[in-house]
Amino acid sequence: MNDVVNFFEKALDEWFLSNKSIQPKGFKFVSQSKDANFEFIEVWYPNPEGPLDDLSWGMYTIAKAQRPEVMFGENKDKIYDLLNISETDMKDFQTIINKLS
């Protein structure tokens, strides 16, 4: 689980720092909506058991906190809401990351 969370934290940081131009290998980030509290990012990904070049197989939404009062985590120290990824999605993401490394 930590590998997936670390992967997404790093990839999302790079995506935002590049003005949303750098996409992580095996995934596609799309800004969905944004308000004063959160920005929602669609994460498009391939079938973990199939060819990894079709990024339209699945989509997962990650929220980014826009200000400290709405941050995530036990101590409210996380900017991205990555702690609530389901076990199934976590397994799929780990499979994709492993295949592409």
Protein Blocks (a to p, Z undefined) as FASTA:
>chain_A
ZZmmmmmmmmmmmmmmnoomaccehiacddfbdcfkbccdddddddfklcfkbcklbccd
ddddfbfklcgcjkopafbdcklgcfklmmmmmmmmmmmZZ
